[in-house]
Every structure is written in structure tokens, then in C-alpha cells.
Amino acid sequence: MEQTAAGEEFNREFLEIFSTHHYHALIPSLDCQVKSELKHDMLRQYCEGIVENQTREIHDLRTQLCNKFGICDYQPTNGVNDRHSAGSR
């Protein structure tokens, strides 16, 4: 992102990168939900909250990509190297 020019290109790249960032942050919390002891209810609830928040952030970022840049098919699961380029819309 440091080499990205300020303005619309930077804003688009920011939305794509942080969608992917939030997606990757889901993995440890999903593991926590599945791998925690069944009797550890507080831990399970904590992890569920993280998953809900990360998922909401991803949805918000993807909605902004669609509304502002017409990129309505962005998949954060693809990773940073598979981002849209400015000319691929």
C-alpha cells in the first residue's frame, strides 16, 4: 500500500486488503469455537463474538467496494495477490 497513490486507487486497495485481513483473522477464532472444550462456555462465546465482528467488517468492506468501485464480486479468500487491478473492473 505504501507505493499506492493517494486517492481512489488507495481507497480501493485499502478495502480489498482489509477484507482479506479480516478474513484471515477469522481462522483462529473459528478454530477456537471448534476446538475449545465443550464446557468452556465463556471462551466459546468470546470466539463467537470475534467471528461475528470480523464477518460484519468483511461484509461492510465488500459493500463499500461494490458501491464505490463497482467491484461486487471481490472474494477476500483469494488473498492479496489475487486482488482486482484498477483496470479489471
Legacy VTK file of the C-alpha trace (Angstrom):
# vtk DataFile Version 3.0
C-alpha trace
ASCII
DATASET POLYDATA
POINTS 89 float
0.000 0.000 0.000
2.947 2.327 0.567
3.544 2.620 -3.178
-0.125 3.193 -3.963
-1.000 6.744 -4.928
-3.344 8.637 -2.643
-6.952 8.924 -3.722
-9.347 6.438 -5.239
-6.722 3.810 -6.063
-5.527 3.812 -2.453
-9.097 3.637 -1.131
-9.919 0.647 -3.354
-6.737 -1.183 -2.413
-7.352 -0.476 1.290
-10.836 -2.030 1.083
-9.515 -5.109 -0.699
-6.528 -5.633 1.609
-8.530 -5.193 4.796
-11.284 -7.522 3.578
-8.613 -10.182 3.187
-7.016 -9.229 6.512
-10.315 -9.680 8.373
-10.914 -12.992 6.578
-7.557 -14.347 7.759
-8.318 -13.153 11.290
-11.380 -15.422 11.282
-9.363 -18.635 11.138
-8.012 -18.637 14.724
-11.419 -17.677 16.105
-13.164 -20.410 14.152
-10.575 -22.849 15.483
-11.295 -21.562 18.978
-15.026 -22.230 18.533
-14.493 -25.761 17.275
-11.503 -26.837 19.348
-12.376 -25.370 22.746
-13.635 -27.680 25.439
-17.398 -28.047 25.352
-17.706 -26.907 28.969
-15.746 -23.700 28.387
-18.799 -21.603 27.532
-17.202 -18.187 28.139
-14.382 -18.928 25.695
-16.818 -20.186 23.066
-18.946 -17.041 23.419
-15.865 -14.819 23.188
-14.755 -16.551 19.983
-18.260 -16.328 18.526
-18.203 -12.584 19.123
-14.921 -12.242 17.257
-16.279 -14.257 14.330
-19.431 -12.120 14.203
-17.441 -8.869 14.272
-14.901 -9.955 11.656
-17.673 -11.209 9.385
-19.562 -7.916 9.749
-16.392 -5.951 8.904
-15.803 -8.082 5.791
-19.379 -7.506 4.678
-19.068 -3.739 5.222
-15.775 -3.542 3.297
-17.139 -5.615 0.414
-20.284 -3.470 0.309
-18.112 -0.351 0.008
-16.100 -1.980 -2.793
-19.320 -2.674 -4.651
-20.953 0.707 -4.049
-17.896 2.906 -4.646
-15.881 0.928 -7.193
-18.318 -1.461 -8.861
-16.352 -4.478 -7.581
-19.240 -6.587 -6.377
-17.585 -9.986 -6.721
-14.495 -9.470 -4.539
-13.618 -12.606 -2.600
-11.315 -11.980 0.373
-10.464 -15.688 0.367
-8.327 -15.137 -2.750
-5.679 -13.194 -0.879
-3.780 -10.036 -1.566
-2.015 -11.347 -4.682
-5.355 -12.005 -6.393
-6.777 -8.503 -5.911
-8.517 -6.677 -8.709
-6.293 -4.300 -10.585
-7.528 -0.821 -11.333
-8.227 -1.824 -14.922
-10.059 -5.076 -14.232
-13.434 -3.609 -13.305
LINES 1 90
89 0 1 2 3 4 5 6 7 8 9 10 11 12 13 14 15 16 17 18 19 20 21 22 23 24 25 26 27 28 29 30 31 32 33 34 35 36 37 38 39 40 41 42 43 44 45 46 47 48 49 50 51 52 53 54 55 56 57 58 59 60 61 62 63 64 65 66 67 68 69 70 71 72 73 74 75 76 77 78 79 80 81 82 83 84 85 86 87 88
